[in-house]
Amino acid sequence: MTEVSIERLTKDYGSSRAVDGISIRIGEGEFVSLLGPSGCGKTTTLKMIAGFEDVSSGAIRFDGKDVVHVPAEKRDIGMVFQNYALFPHMTVAGNLAFGLEMRKVPKAEMRDRIAKVLDMVQLSSHADRYPRQLSGGQQQRVALARALVIEPKILLLDEPLANLDAKLREEMRVFIRDIQRRVGITTVYVTHDQAEAMTMSDRVVVMFGGRIAQCGSPSDIYERPASTEVAKFVGQVNLLPASVETVSGNGRYGVTSALGPAEVACDRALKQGETITLAVRPEGIEIATSGEGTAATVLSSYYSGSLMDYRLKLDAGTEIDVQTFPRHRFADGEQVKLIVPSDRYWVLEAVA
């Protein structure tokens, strides 16, 4: 297994900077996703790790060795592309054999490796088929097998599930993560899909404008985003101006927002009277028909099978998104109460 260290990495295209001095350490056997919108620099970063793009400045180290000037074919990486890039004139076995032949692997060992990897991706019976005879999911598994059969130090995947339908994407997330854990290979995965990053990764690196906005576990990124930009990009969120009313001195503060008073924790020091941005996810809000809580009116509701999504309007005029299980459904126009446990809030930037 290999450790990857990226140090102050930049990539310029003329006067435009696509990657702006990012630093990441990826541990041995770790699965790290680069997550962000189109144009944020995630694919460019992956291509620089692979050696397909020149580095403007900075270092890329594999187990401490700088590989910036090492050609792509000598970096010992396995790459899975968005369009799979299979050779259409070769069978499945032929596609897998290509990289082994380039490395002059003996034929007996080649047969053993191909058989082992095809069994791993559950395609042993498809060895003699051509890519055109395979479904999208099967082609994706062949691309993964081709990357793994050369036994690389690092596995790189560039939005490999983008061309699959929703159901197949869900299945392949589990499939890829299961294989990665079994093989134990250090993996860097590029995606703009938050669900992919959250379900598959040990850590997620959120990127905007060529820079890292936050790096952490999926739960850190979702439950405690470092900025409003991250909070908005990763899932739905309600953002509320709030005023700091009391300071307890132990990192807890009494605040008031359109959802009423609450006691919240914050790592940085806040001042009494300060205006902050308070955030709460839609699933962190409870709806009740009576009792204590903030009065609200149901504006609309959407049923998605396992969940109900509501848009509600508070008496103060603020609109709030709430997500619940559909055990009890609330009708449009119904008067309800909203309850938010204090631990469901977190504090984002102070408001100037």
C-alpha positions, 0 to 999 in steps of 0.5 A: 500500500502507498501513501500519497502526499500532495504539497502546495500543488498548483496548475496554471493554464496561461493566466488562469489557475485551475488548482491553487496551492492545495495540500492533502495527505492520503494514507495507505489503503485510504479511500479519499474522494475529491468532491466539488462542482464542475470546474473546481479543479478536482479532475485536474488534480487527479490528472496531475497525480496520474501524470497526465497533466504537468504540474505548475508548482508543488510536489506529489509524493508516493511514499515520500518520493516526488513523482512530478517528473516521473512519466505516467506509465512509470508511476504504477497507477491504475486509472478508471475513466468516466467513459471506461476507455475500453478497446472495442476490438478486444475481448474482456480478457484482451482488455485486461491482458493489454496492460500486463503485456506492456509490463512483460508479465509471463503468460502463465502469471497473466492468465492467473491474474486475469482469472482472479480479477474477473472472478473478483468483479463477477465477470468470469463467464464474460472473458470472451465477450467484446465491450459492445456485448456488455451492459454499462455496469459490466463495462464499468466493472471491466474498466475497474478490473483492467485497472486492478489487474496490473496490481498498481500502487494507487487506484484513481477513478474519474467519475466512473459512475456518471454514465450509469442509471440511478439504480446501477450507480447505487449498486456500483458504489457498494461494489467498488467500495467492497473491492477497494476494501478487500484489495486494500489499495490507496484510492482517489475518487473524483465526483460531483455527486455528494451521495457517492462521496458520502457513502464510499469515502474514508475522507472527503475533500471539498473543492471550490475554485481550485482550493480545498474548502474542507477535508474530513470524514463524511460525517464531519463534512455533512454534520459540521461543514466549515462554511456556508458554501460547503453547507449548501453544496453538501445536502439541503440546509436551512441558514438562519441569521441569529443573535448571540444573547448569552455567553456561558463561558464553556463554549456554549451560547444562548442564541435566538433565530426565527426558529426561537431560542436555543443553546448552541456550541461553538469552537470559536469565541462569540460575543454577546450581541453578535449576529451569526449564521445558524444552520440546521439540516431539514431532517434535524427539525421535528414537526408536531401538531401541538405543544411547544415549538415555533408556529409554522404553516405547511406550504407544500409537501413532496412524497419520495417513498421513504421520506417526506419533504416539506416547505413551511412558513414561520409566522415571522415570514421565514421559509424552512425546509423539513424532512421527515419519515412519512409516518404522519403526513401534514396537509398543505395549509396545516398549522404545526409546531417546529421543534429543533433539538439544540444539538441539531444546530451549528454555527457558521460564519459571523454576519458583518 
